[in-house]
Amino acid sequence: MAVKFNLPTYLTLLRIALIPLLTIVFYMPWEYSNLVCTLIFLFAAFTDWLDGYLARKLGLETAFGAFLDPVADKLMVAFVLVLVVQAEASPYLAIPAAIIISREITIASLREWMAEIGQRAKVKVSQLGKWKTTAQMTSVSMLLYRDDLFGLPINNIGYWLLYLSAILTLWSMINYLVAALSTFRE
């Protein structure tokens, strides 16, 4: 089976390619590195939405794209969470980040196993998963930016949203595990 490359797939690959660029900018001793990192991350989040939209709208959905898209998302979020925790080492940041990363590994593994036994539909993406992703992307963007904006404590808001993300993450993981429970019993 040949891997098909199309515009949505290239956008997904671009998202992965942005990870090293974001890392370089993150560590640059430059006054605006946090702003540029945030813009890179937001652009990556936009390409996530755009590749899915284009794939559905133009009928360009492929098995490779369906595999690669969540991998790119998880790589970007996990990588940025590690950067943020490393820069601001605190158990208050590390614990929700560890919960989020652990859940992503668990659910990716669950989906792979369910796909192997022909039951992937039981663990398809839910509305709760979409809310979780939105909360994660917003919190990570704020934690990357760090500075106050228009008098708003962006970093503090990012912390609160990260905890909300961790709660939604656990909730969605429980939902996926319950959905797969009947398969576990067999």
C-alpha positions as CSV (number, residue, x, y, z in Angstrom):
1,M,0.0,0.0,0.0
2,A,1.5,3.3,-1.1
3,V,1.6,6.3,1.2
4,K,-0.3,9.2,-0.4
5,F,1.0,12.7,0.1
6,N,-1.3,15.6,-0.4
7,L,-1.8,19.1,1.0
8,P,-3.3,18.0,4.3
9,T,-0.4,15.5,4.8
10,Y,2.1,18.2,4.0
11,L,0.5,20.5,6.6
12,T,0.8,17.8,9.1
13,L,4.5,17.2,8.3
14,L,5.0,20.9,8.5
15,R,3.6,20.8,12.1
16,I,6.2,18.2,13.0
17,A,9.0,20.2,11.3
18,L,8.0,23.2,13.4
19,I,9.1,21.4,16.6
20,P,12.9,22.0,16.1
21,L,12.3,25.6,15.1
22,L,10.2,26.3,18.1
23,T,12.9,24.7,20.3
24,I,15.6,26.9,18.8
25,V,13.6,30.0,19.3
26,F,12.5,28.9,22.8
27,Y,16.2,28.9,24.0
28,M,17.3,32.0,22.1
29,P,18.3,34.8,24.5
30,W,16.0,37.2,22.8
31,E,13.4,39.6,24.3
32,Y,10.7,38.3,21.9
33,S,11.4,34.6,21.9
34,N,8.3,33.9,24.0
35,L,6.1,35.8,21.5
36,V,7.7,34.1,18.5
37,C,7.3,30.6,20.2
38,T,3.7,31.4,20.9
39,L,3.1,32.4,17.3
40,I,4.8,29.3,16.0
41,F,2.7,27.1,18.3
42,L,-0.5,28.9,17.3
43,F,0.4,28.5,13.6
44,A,0.9,24.8,14.2
45,A,-2.5,24.6,15.9
46,F,-4.0,26.4,12.9
47,T,-2.4,23.9,10.6
48,D,-4.0,21.1,12.7
49,W,-7.4,22.5,12.1
50,L,-6.7,23.4,8.4
51,D,-5.3,19.9,7.5
52,G,-8.4,18.2,8.9
53,Y,-10.8,20.7,7.2
54,L,-9.1,20.4,3.8
55,A,-8.9,16.6,4.0
56,R,-12.7,16.4,4.7
57,K,-13.7,19.2,2.4
58,L,-11.6,18.1,-0.6
59,G,-12.0,14.4,-0.1
60,L,-8.3,14.0,0.6
61,E,-8.5,11.8,3.7
62,T,-6.0,9.0,3.7
63,A,-5.0,6.2,6.1
64,F,-1.6,7.7,6.4
65,G,-3.0,11.2,7.2
66,A,-5.4,9.7,9.8
67,F,-2.3,8.1,11.4
68,L,0.0,11.0,11.1
69,D,-2.3,13.8,12.3
70,P,-2.7,12.7,15.9
71,V,1.0,11.8,16.1
72,A,1.9,15.4,15.1
73,D,-0.5,16.8,17.6
74,K,0.8,14.7,20.5
75,L,4.5,15.3,19.6
76,M,3.9,19.1,19.5
77,V,2.0,19.3,22.8
78,A,4.3,16.8,24.6
79,F,7.4,18.6,23.4
80,V,6.2,22.0,24.4
81,L,5.0,20.8,27.8
82,V,8.5,19.4,28.4
83,L,10.0,22.8,27.4
84,V,7.7,24.8,29.6
85,V,8.2,22.5,32.6
86,Q,12.0,22.6,32.1
87,A,11.9,26.4,32.0
88,E,9.7,26.8,35.0
89,A,10.5,23.7,37.1
90,S,7.6,23.3,39.5
91,P,5.6,20.3,40.7
92,Y,2.5,22.5,40.1
93,L,3.4,22.5,36.4
94,A,5.0,19.1,36.1
95,I,2.1,17.1,37.6
96,P,-0.6,18.3,35.1
97,A,1.9,18.0,32.3
98,A,2.8,14.5,33.3
99,I,-0.9,13.6,33.4
100,I,-1.5,15.0,29.9
101,I,1.5,13.3,28.4
102,S,0.7,10.0,30.1
103,R,-2.8,10.0,28.9
104,E,-1.7,10.7,25.3
105,I,0.6,7.7,25.4
106,T,-2.1,5.5,27.0
107,I,-4.9,6.5,24.6
108,A,-2.6,6.2,21.5
109,S,-1.6,2.7,22.6
110,L,-5.3,1.8,23.3
111,R,-6.3,3.1,19.8
112,E,-3.5,1.1,18.2
113,W,-4.5,-2.1,20.0
114,M,-8.2,-1.5,19.3
115,A,-7.4,-1.0,15.6
116,E,-5.4,-4.2,15.5
117,I,-8.4,-6.1,16.7
118,G,-10.8,-4.3,14.4
119,Q,-12.5,-2.2,17.2
120,R,-11.1,1.3,16.6
121,A,-14.6,2.8,16.2
122,K,-15.1,2.2,19.9
123,V,-12.4,4.7,20.8
124,K,-12.9,7.4,18.1
125,V,-12.4,11.0,18.9
126,S,-15.2,12.4,21.0
127,Q,-16.5,16.0,21.6
128,L,-14.9,15.8,25.1
129,G,-11.6,15.1,23.4
130,K,-12.0,18.2,21.2
131,W,-12.7,20.3,24.3
132,K,-9.6,18.8,25.9
133,T,-7.5,19.7,22.9
134,T,-8.8,23.3,22.8
135,A,-8.1,23.7,26.5
136,Q,-4.6,22.2,26.0
137,M,-3.7,24.4,23.0
138,T,-4.9,27.5,24.8
139,S,-3.1,26.7,28.1
140,V,0.2,25.8,26.3
141,S,0.0,29.0,24.2
142,M,-0.3,31.0,27.4
143,L,2.4,29.2,29.2
144,L,4.7,29.7,26.2
145,Y,3.9,33.5,26.2
146,R,4.3,33.8,30.0
147,D,4.1,37.7,30.1
148,D,1.1,39.7,31.2
149,L,-1.0,40.9,28.3
150,F,-3.4,43.9,28.6
151,G,-3.1,43.6,32.3
152,L,-4.1,39.9,32.3
153,P,-1.8,37.4,34.1
154,I,-1.4,35.2,31.1
155,N,1.0,32.7,32.8
156,N,-1.4,32.3,35.7
157,I,-4.4,31.8,33.4
158,G,-2.3,29.3,31.5
159,Y,-1.7,27.3,34.7
160,W,-5.4,27.2,35.5
161,L,-6.2,26.1,32.0
162,L,-3.5,23.4,32.2
163,Y,-5.3,22.0,35.3
164,L,-8.6,22.2,33.4
165,S,-6.8,20.4,30.5
166,A,-5.5,17.7,32.9
167,I,-9.0,17.2,34.4
168,L,-10.5,16.9,30.9
169,T,-7.7,14.6,29.9
170,L,-8.4,12.2,32.8
171,W,-12.2,12.4,32.1
172,S,-11.7,11.6,28.4
173,M,-9.3,8.8,29.2
174,I,-11.8,7.2,31.5
175,N,-14.5,7.5,28.8
176,Y,-12.2,5.8,26.3
177,L,-11.3,3.0,28.7
178,V,-15.0,2.5,29.6
179,A,-15.8,2.3,25.9
180,A,-13.1,-0.3,25.4
181,L,-14.1,-2.2,28.5
182,S,-16.3,-4.7,26.7
183,T,-13.4,-5.6,24.4
184,F,-11.1,-6.0,27.5
185,R,-13.6,-8.5,28.9
186,E,-13.5,-10.7,25.8
